[in-house]
Amino acid sequence: LPKNLGVSKLKIPSPASEPSMNLESELEAFKKIATGADTQTRLILVTGEAGMGKSHLLNLYKQVADTNKLNVLSFDLGPQISVENCISQIVGHFGCQHFKLYDDFLINQPFKPMSPAEEKGWQGNLTRQFFKDVGNCSNASPVAIFFDKHEKADPTFKNWLTHIFLPYLSVIYPIIVVIAGHETIEPPPSAKGCTHFPLKGVNVDWFHRYAEDCKVNLDSKMIVEFHKLLKGRPKDFVEYVKTLPLQGAVS
């Protein structure tokens, strides 16, 4: 943010107000999935530039999942993760006792270095055995799997997630997947029940309302300037507002 806008630098905590960021429709869509009102959607894609509210929306989704007693598993794809490690963590959430086919196949993992084609084939077969076992967990509480920072994932992991894992998603499996990232995520045609939410920021009225709710000393013209500068990114504005003195505070 520019340093010449004449705002006091005194840091007095703003009210512990968390903005909705105009995400009502995105949140309602996940609530329907979590409560069973929507039995068809199994994949939600959330895309948008940095600061548009993707991580905030995922946190809201996780709260809804917890409220509705879904098991939650989160992957931050900034730190690289292997396909085998990812599947292993999902297995742990369902319970290892349900995954005999997967375990039997995993025991025979080749120890020699694999070519890219061999590695893709191995991952495909491992995923197939995993979903065969998941089919026996139909009465289990669904696992909501969150993948954040998709743009930072290793290309091999991205390929597995998009072209091998997602095509298996179906209403017959108790798995819900949410993927968030900066870049466009194209699910394969065979991936069933997909909803896409491209986040494009909020309008200037939202900036005005948030500043007013937080009762901060911020001129209306400055708010308009911030909105243009930030291109409607709510995250950056929220973080900035939290550094401002409250109305009537002495700087």
Steps between C-alpha positions, in 0.01 A plus 500: 500500500627854433661677794384850409129474566525687829357227725622475858741212553390445861397135523190462717314170452179530302190307605535124457274520198536240228355607165271282291679621185175458305548122501143411595422298186834315516443419867140392448610256226733321742242501779262309271768240435596467867139463617405254227261739325728473193587135440649547153783754535830346605751754373528876558765705321588843641723717283620859511801726538680541832296684761159424349387296801572139400661396827232687695230308312675168567509581872125566490450168322700320769284654771189375320657155461581486873149613593351222289743236635690445177859384531730777378836446331699799378798515265702817449667431167773758557713236674528218249316179578524165324203316356565205731509724808177671398312173451646362824361795698155455345512129588583594859187715521277212396687238703776275371297187579277572198781503242615144439526528119690825532737356762565184296580707193718745693718216630605426142621855429806484274823604667683578177478851356199527269473681171230772480273258313557223757440742788172617347391139451591413860309799636201412286488142625553608862214748470276234345557263792441787744158579351403133493550498877328837545194338345476287813489813719166625371358521853796700631477870576610685184853636484526857373843541338634852450787574262625859531763681290449267205725722285801407718458124472756283328401435134494124561262545793278736298479247219405222742239713677336627182523202266508197732339582835216738406345277229414247772289748698142381513198504728578138587813609690490697829758752379457874438786694342567874503794638299612863520766678298598799292488327165209355308438138598347290226341182635486207259161443331460178696512683835140502622319765702731800460431863599740783417523829691732760340562772762540845345509725805234723654349835401588833659180498708634196683820693586286785639283263707796314645677822604176624656440171687854515639453868601835616364625846402506464123378769262244401237721624215789294635280191498423556131874541436579180688237309302654609170851425621412156634267413209234391745718259698330468839784327685748787463240756603396298807861467613557873452183604685606293800806727540294822519391693811138484598279806455563734790831336595790733576804445278 
